[in-house]
C-alpha cells in the first residue's frame, strides 16, 4: 500500500477554501469515488495558512502511479507545492459508530462549515 499527501498554497490563486468546498460538492467527491485502487481520499484544509490538500490511501504502487483528474490544479492555477508518496507500514481501524466515511466532512455537511 501507498499513501500520498498533497498540499497547495492558495495565497494569490483566486481560490479559497470555501470555493474549493463547492468544487468538492459539485464534482470532485463523485469523480474520485470511481478511481481504481483508491482505498480512501480525504481532503484537508488550514484556513489560517490558506493551505488546501488531500491524503490518499492506495492499494498498490501501480494504483498510486496512475494519472489522476487535474481539475483542482486547473482551478487553483498551479500544481501542488508538495506531493509526497509514502510506504504504508501498517493500518488499523478503531472502534467507531458510523458505518462508513463517504459523505462526511465540512464541504458535504447539510448545515455547512459550522457543523
C-alpha angles and dihedrals in degrees: 000000000000133000126202129198116198126186135185127191104221096193109123093002098109089238129103135193088257093053090048090050087061089051089054092050095043102044124336101072093052093043094053093045088074099050112122115236095012107128097178140354125184126179119222134193140188110200093188093061097028092239125150128184152133143237117217129192115203131195092222145000088255092056091047090052095054117108115264132206107278097203095117091054089048092052094044091044098231142050120270117285089226134025116168126178119206137188112243109233098185141345134207137173116215128211112291141167102215114082095219144004100230114112097021128121142072094284092054100039113116089220092052130232097328093070 
